[in-house]
Amino acid sequence: IVKYMENARHVARIFRDRPQSALDTAVFWTEYVIRHGGAPQMRSAALDLSNIQYLLLDVIAVIV
């Protein structure tokens, strides 16, 4: 249990070591998206895949 607590404290310290608070980060990214008109450059490429490609059904079909 002691090792678990030490590890939890270590991870918590790493998590809290941020240049900005979570709220500041959320505000920054919200404003960023507004400034850049939806920020299409940050859109996931997975949205352009067909369902067959997204679910890797084409790869599974080749393997099977």
Buried (B, 14 or more C-beta within 10 A) or exposed (E): EEEEEEEEEEEEEEEEEEEEEEEEEEEEEEEEEEEEEEEEEEEEEEEEEEEEEEEEEEEEEEEE
